[in-house]
């Protein structure tokens, strides 16, 4: 087992560069590409869903990518563990269906800041972290699958919108998925680019506008703090980020025979979330899927040298983040349903996994169904989104069923 506490005395100096290998370098580059390409569309859709303009969404994407890159470099170099960082994809999916709250995007940014503070507290204050971990997994998964469901319809709606545009994206995803699941979403993204270049009539001067957008987009957003945004965005975002990203991220490290202290890792991701929130980003967290890439044998046969894969991946995220303006400008030229289709394909795996986990246990199946249906319905009450009420209703349902069984 590799312990975080053993790493502080080894952090300084250039000795760590002897651990760098071509294998780790390649896996780090692949991690950055897969992590960014597979879900940046979800992030853009999520930020626009809570009221961000195209430029604000680009700024948020830039801040998130740079933040998670810096966080991965810092934590991996500090601990000498392959600590891979990602933006909160489930959180972005939550935002995509939450709708604009009172106060607009400024209120959403205030909720992002509150979420970052809660993540820091969860890392430093153990009872809060244990309370989040105590949320029944079926309910957390049911809420996540309910949040994702609407966006997962988008690929098929894109085909109905225009088969010539939507069908190539879906076919590319399915064809590559049959042979190499890891590259399925990047294949769909490549098909989207090809469709954009040859199937969409771009407005005159579009390429010149795209060239001008190569500069990193930076926009500070003055936050507003409102109760509806706190309950509709901050709390559900905190829950899905912790339950669907941070806790599984620790589990992936442990499966690969690393034993980090979770608290400091959570707290540092919370600090970087606060940084990204000031520029319009929602949250960064421990990665799960890309963590498996960096922590596995493909990164290096020697577990003590795999941390370089996470460091290189972090550098890659920083580079992609600085190009976020160009990415967003190109995407903005497409019919919205096409980028939603790519985002939906990126979330199908997450939907199927969370749905199976939600309805796996017969004892909690009804409560999970209630959470799922209320969340997926998109209903809101008192300005608070269905994701929160779905979790509350599911929790009450579990309580009622337990009382009935005891009686």
Legacy VTK file of the C-alpha trace (Angstrom):
# vtk DataFile Version 3.0
C-alpha trace
ASCII
DATASET POLYDATA
POINTS 407 float
0.000 0.000 0.000
1.151 3.524 -0.781
0.408 6.054 1.925
-0.090 9.761 1.477
1.751 10.461 4.709
4.968 8.958 3.340
5.099 11.362 0.415
5.671 14.815 1.886
9.419 14.409 2.395
9.904 13.278 -1.213
8.085 16.100 -2.954
10.963 18.536 -3.445
13.721 18.238 -6.012
14.067 16.853 -9.496
14.298 13.188 -8.510
10.717 12.563 -9.582
11.638 13.095 -13.246
13.472 9.775 -13.275
10.081 8.112 -12.849
8.764 9.585 -16.103
8.344 7.010 -18.891
6.998 6.994 -22.432
4.223 4.639 -21.311
3.039 7.063 -18.640
3.407 9.997 -21.024
1.240 8.316 -23.670
-1.416 7.278 -21.151
-1.491 10.806 -19.723
-2.052 12.318 -23.178
-4.784 9.764 -23.887
-6.405 10.506 -20.520
-6.543 14.244 -21.234
-8.003 13.719 -24.701
-10.631 11.220 -23.574
-11.532 13.210 -20.456
-11.973 16.474 -22.356
-13.453 15.221 -25.627
-15.916 12.816 -24.045
-17.787 15.337 -21.932
-16.955 18.976 -22.729
-20.252 19.123 -24.619
-22.078 18.197 -21.405
-20.301 21.012 -19.555
-21.190 23.615 -22.182
-24.791 22.443 -22.250
-24.971 22.516 -18.445
-23.603 26.040 -18.085
-25.919 27.359 -20.799
-28.780 25.542 -19.080
-28.440 27.792 -16.018
-28.224 31.001 -18.012
-24.624 31.389 -19.183
-23.946 33.193 -22.451
-21.687 31.514 -25.019
-18.706 33.518 -23.776
-19.486 32.792 -20.112
-19.815 29.094 -20.928
-16.449 29.198 -22.698
-14.915 30.951 -19.694
-16.371 28.307 -17.375
-15.076 25.487 -19.569
-11.635 27.089 -19.634
-11.585 27.556 -15.864
-12.704 23.987 -15.192
-10.157 22.445 -17.544
-7.270 24.537 -16.220
-8.373 23.956 -12.606
-8.579 20.199 -12.922
-5.248 20.146 -14.748
-3.498 22.152 -12.037
-5.224 20.114 -9.330
-4.069 16.833 -10.899
-0.482 18.084 -11.178
-0.411 19.362 -7.590
-2.027 16.328 -5.950
-0.145 13.725 -7.996
3.229 15.386 -7.429
2.450 15.909 -3.730
1.248 12.381 -3.002
3.165 10.455 -5.710
-0.160 8.755 -6.446
-2.004 8.760 -9.813
-4.670 11.220 -8.673
-6.688 11.959 -11.802
-9.058 14.948 -11.654
-12.165 15.663 -13.734
-14.950 18.185 -13.907
-18.245 17.042 -12.458
-19.963 15.517 -15.492
-23.017 14.437 -13.434
-23.117 17.954 -12.039
-23.084 19.417 -15.556
-25.936 17.095 -16.538
-27.827 18.313 -13.481
-27.326 21.921 -14.582
-28.505 21.134 -18.103
-31.945 20.241 -16.767
-32.134 22.622 -13.789
-33.139 25.693 -15.784
-32.334 29.325 -15.061
-33.015 30.257 -11.446
-33.972 33.659 -10.071
-30.922 35.866 -10.435
-29.744 34.185 -13.630
-26.215 32.910 -14.137
-24.887 35.115 -11.325
-27.077 33.176 -8.867
-25.821 29.900 -10.366
-22.226 31.049 -9.815
-23.104 31.823 -6.197
-24.384 28.245 -5.906
-21.124 26.958 -7.461
-19.164 28.784 -4.758
-21.342 27.319 -2.007
-20.837 23.849 -3.499
-17.052 24.368 -3.455
-17.193 25.409 0.202
-19.252 22.305 1.044
-16.694 20.066 -0.690
-13.890 21.673 1.338
-15.865 21.189 4.548
-16.608 17.571 3.613
-12.867 17.000 3.313
-11.913 18.754 6.530
-14.971 17.924 8.646
-15.357 14.160 8.740
-18.975 14.003 9.961
-20.172 15.851 6.855
-18.192 13.540 4.606
-19.678 10.537 6.411
-23.165 12.025 6.075
-22.773 12.300 2.306
-21.428 8.756 2.157
-24.478 7.640 4.190
-26.941 8.795 1.504
-28.414 5.514 0.226
-26.586 4.599 -2.981
-29.814 3.591 -4.776
-31.245 7.090 -4.229
-28.075 8.869 -5.345
-27.952 6.702 -8.467
-31.676 7.169 -9.114
-31.295 10.948 -8.897
-28.319 10.823 -11.263
-30.109 8.622 -13.813
-33.190 10.873 -13.637
-31.048 13.941 -14.256
-29.276 12.329 -17.222
-32.360 10.821 -18.889
-33.523 13.917 -20.751
-30.133 14.543 -22.336
-29.826 10.881 -23.357
-32.871 11.384 -25.616
-30.963 14.005 -27.642
-29.133 11.650 -30.073
-32.452 10.246 -31.271
-34.094 13.663 -31.389
-31.170 14.783 -33.562
-31.997 12.047 -36.065
-35.627 13.191 -36.131
-34.421 16.790 -36.586
-32.250 15.881 -39.602
-31.225 12.264 -40.331
-28.342 13.401 -42.530
-26.834 15.283 -39.568
-27.813 13.150 -36.575
-27.438 9.629 -37.939
-23.666 9.785 -38.740
-22.952 10.819 -35.150
-24.929 7.914 -33.699
-23.536 5.383 -36.214
-19.933 6.433 -35.512
-20.501 6.076 -31.776
-22.149 2.645 -32.081
-19.592 1.272 -34.552
-16.584 2.193 -32.427
-18.353 1.168 -29.212
-18.598 -2.389 -30.552
-14.795 -2.649 -30.696
-13.320 -0.107 -28.260
-15.684 1.509 -25.759
-13.087 4.065 -24.673
-12.981 5.703 -28.108
-16.725 5.693 -28.826
-17.442 9.262 -27.716
-14.321 10.716 -29.389
-15.511 8.959 -32.574
-18.911 10.619 -32.212
-17.147 13.942 -31.695
-15.110 13.397 -34.873
-18.320 12.596 -36.762
-19.835 15.816 -35.379
-16.866 17.818 -36.710
-17.177 16.179 -40.142
-20.930 16.829 -40.224
-20.283 20.455 -39.283
-17.702 20.897 -42.033
-19.632 19.237 -44.855
-23.276 19.141 -43.796
-23.968 22.507 -42.152
-24.049 25.782 -44.047
-21.744 27.960 -41.986
-22.452 31.696 -42.018
-20.132 33.959 -43.976
-17.068 34.910 -41.971
-17.544 32.028 -39.508
-13.977 30.749 -39.875
-12.566 34.236 -39.343
-14.615 34.543 -36.171
-13.379 31.132 -35.058
-9.744 32.152 -35.648
-10.239 35.276 -33.533
-11.497 33.128 -30.654
-8.191 31.301 -30.148
-7.388 33.601 -27.204
-8.408 32.079 -23.837
-11.880 33.295 -22.798
-11.786 34.906 -19.367
-14.789 36.471 -17.667
-15.159 37.047 -13.964
-18.753 36.560 -12.847
-19.974 38.477 -9.793
-21.936 35.924 -7.743
-25.379 36.366 -6.217
-26.561 34.188 -3.355
-30.225 33.205 -3.402
-32.085 30.519 -1.481
-33.662 28.904 -4.598
-30.218 28.594 -6.239
-28.758 27.196 -3.024
-31.379 24.449 -2.803
-31.861 23.815 -6.545
-28.220 23.915 -7.611
-25.680 23.974 -4.763
-26.989 21.058 -2.679
-27.804 18.648 -5.560
-24.501 19.576 -7.259
-22.614 18.853 -4.037
-24.390 15.516 -3.547
-23.891 14.200 -7.083
-20.277 15.386 -7.136
-19.454 13.630 -3.883
-21.562 10.510 -4.429
-20.924 10.026 -8.159
-17.350 11.297 -8.505
-15.296 11.818 -5.337
-16.270 8.660 -3.481
-15.971 6.393 -6.581
-12.655 8.100 -7.356
-11.261 6.974 -4.001
-12.646 3.487 -4.655
-10.799 3.266 -7.993
-7.512 4.146 -6.298
-8.085 1.533 -3.606
-8.934 -1.134 -6.180
-5.520 -0.465 -7.724
-3.829 -0.932 -4.308
-3.382 2.717 -3.344
-4.578 3.909 0.049
-4.865 7.720 0.119
-6.366 9.776 2.907
-9.628 10.950 1.247
-10.166 14.098 3.325
-7.260 16.224 2.043
-7.952 15.171 -1.553
-11.599 16.244 -1.246
-10.600 19.542 0.354
-8.100 20.399 -2.399
-10.641 19.655 -5.144
-13.042 21.950 -3.280
-10.461 24.755 -3.308
-9.932 24.400 -7.041
-13.717 24.331 -7.470
-13.853 27.726 -5.747
-11.246 29.034 -8.170
-13.118 27.789 -11.242
-16.442 29.118 -9.914
-15.182 32.698 -10.042
-14.863 32.304 -13.829
-18.174 30.460 -14.288
-17.156 26.809 -13.765
-19.262 24.531 -11.575
-17.027 21.936 -9.827
-13.934 19.764 -10.155
-13.489 16.460 -8.366
-11.654 13.164 -8.290
-12.050 11.270 -11.553
-13.367 7.725 -11.769
-13.075 6.538 -15.402
-9.851 8.369 -16.245
-8.548 7.483 -12.781
-8.738 3.824 -13.814
-6.637 4.663 -16.883
-3.919 6.408 -14.870
-3.894 3.947 -11.942
-3.908 0.735 -13.992
-1.075 -1.343 -15.406
-1.378 0.323 -18.816
0.095 3.473 -17.264
3.212 1.607 -16.064
4.042 -1.850 -14.686
5.485 -0.226 -11.553
2.679 1.265 -9.391
5.134 3.774 -7.903
5.704 5.397 -11.303
2.098 5.674 -12.511
1.574 9.102 -10.941
3.259 10.623 -14.000
0.284 9.586 -16.141
-1.967 11.779 -13.988
0.544 14.661 -14.113
0.810 14.533 -17.918
-2.962 14.274 -18.122
-3.201 17.415 -15.989
-0.868 19.306 -18.330
-3.028 18.179 -21.248
-6.154 19.525 -19.545
-4.469 22.909 -19.103
-3.661 23.041 -22.833
-7.218 22.085 -23.791
-8.554 24.679 -21.365
-6.571 27.473 -22.989
-8.211 26.487 -26.309
-11.717 26.493 -24.821
-12.695 29.672 -26.673
-12.024 28.101 -30.068
-13.848 24.922 -29.066
-16.908 26.842 -27.879
-16.942 29.122 -30.925
-16.922 26.121 -33.260
-19.652 24.360 -31.300
-21.839 27.498 -31.301
-22.050 27.302 -35.107
-23.887 23.969 -34.925
-27.618 23.407 -34.428
-27.995 23.003 -30.644
-29.500 19.533 -30.987
-26.254 18.198 -32.497
-24.068 19.175 -29.566
-26.773 17.867 -27.258
-26.586 14.583 -29.182
-22.848 14.277 -28.524
-23.438 15.117 -24.860
-26.219 12.523 -24.652
-24.023 9.803 -26.141
-21.325 10.684 -23.603
-23.841 10.072 -20.815
-25.456 6.824 -21.980
-22.887 4.741 -20.107
-23.393 6.784 -16.955
-27.173 6.454 -17.308
-27.123 2.679 -17.724
-24.698 2.211 -14.831
-26.605 4.460 -12.451
-29.975 2.971 -13.445
-28.764 -0.586 -12.798
-27.312 0.447 -9.439
-30.508 2.328 -8.521
-32.862 -0.602 -9.072
-30.575 -3.467 -8.104
-31.832 -3.974 -4.523
-35.487 -5.060 -4.159
-35.783 -3.426 -0.712
-35.157 0.077 -2.067
-36.535 -0.338 -5.585
-39.776 1.597 -5.001
-37.997 4.455 -3.254
-35.449 4.624 -6.072
-38.303 4.660 -8.596
-39.924 7.608 -6.805
-36.624 9.510 -6.801
-36.024 8.709 -10.457
-39.487 9.682 -11.654
-39.675 12.961 -9.744
-36.187 13.931 -10.901
-36.787 12.931 -14.524
-40.143 14.729 -14.625
-38.384 18.072 -14.305
-41.030 19.418 -11.940
-40.075 22.180 -9.525
-41.682 23.504 -6.397
-40.978 26.817 -4.642
-38.311 27.485 -7.252
-36.443 24.292 -6.302
-35.668 21.695 -8.983
-36.970 18.148 -9.052
-33.548 16.628 -8.317
-33.724 17.821 -4.719
-37.369 16.876 -4.233
-36.749 13.472 -5.772
-34.032 12.777 -3.227
-36.255 13.976 -0.370
-39.224 11.898 -1.548
-37.063 8.806 -1.960
-35.646 9.229 1.517
-39.129 9.557 3.006
-40.213 6.468 1.068
-37.350 4.448 2.509
-38.293 5.627 5.999
-41.940 4.654 5.527
-41.048 1.212 4.164
-38.670 0.551 7.057
-41.326 1.534 9.605
-43.836 -0.721 7.887
-41.464 -3.682 7.964
-40.740 -3.148 11.656
-44.474 -2.958 12.373
LINES 1 408
407 0 1 2 3 4 5 6 7 8 9 10 11 12 13 14 15 16 17 18 19 20 21 22 23 24 25 26 27 28 29 30 31 32 33 34 35 36 37 38 39 40 41 42 43 44 45 46 47 48 49 50 51 52 53 54 55 56 57 58 59 60 61 62 63 64 65 66 67 68 69 70 71 72 73 74 75 76 77 78 79 80 81 82 83 84 85 86 87 88 89 90 91 92 93 94 95 96 97 98 99 100 101 102 103 104 105 106 107 108 109 110 111 112 113 114 115 116 117 118 119 120 121 122 123 124 125 126 127 128 129 130 131 132 133 134 135 136 137 138 139 140 141 142 143 144 145 146 147 148 149 150 151 152 153 154 155 156 157 158 159 160 161 162 163 164 165 166 167 168 169 170 171 172 173 174 175 176 177 178 179 180 181 182 183 184 185 186 187 188 189 190 191 192 193 194 195 196 197 198 199 200 201 202 203 204 205 206 207 208 209 210 211 212 213 214 215 216 217 218 219 220 221 222 223 224 225 226 227 228 229 230 231 232 233 234 235 236 237 238 239 240 241 242 243 244 245 246 247 248 249 250 251 252 253 254 255 256 257 258 259 260 261 262 263 264 265 266 267 268 269 270 271 272 273 274 275 276 277 278 279 280 281 282 283 284 285 286 287 288 289 290 291 292 293 294 295 296 297 298 299 300 301 302 303 304 305 306 307 308 309 310 311 312 313 314 315 316 317 318 319 320 321 322 323 324 325 326 327 328 329 330 331 332 333 334 335 336 337 338 339 340 341 342 343 344 345 346 347 348 349 350 351 352 353 354 355 356 357 358 359 360 361 362 363 364 365 366 367 368 369 370 371 372 373 374 375 376 377 378 379 380 381 382 383 384 385 386 387 388 389 390 391 392 393 394 395 396 397 398 399 400 401 402 403 404 405 406
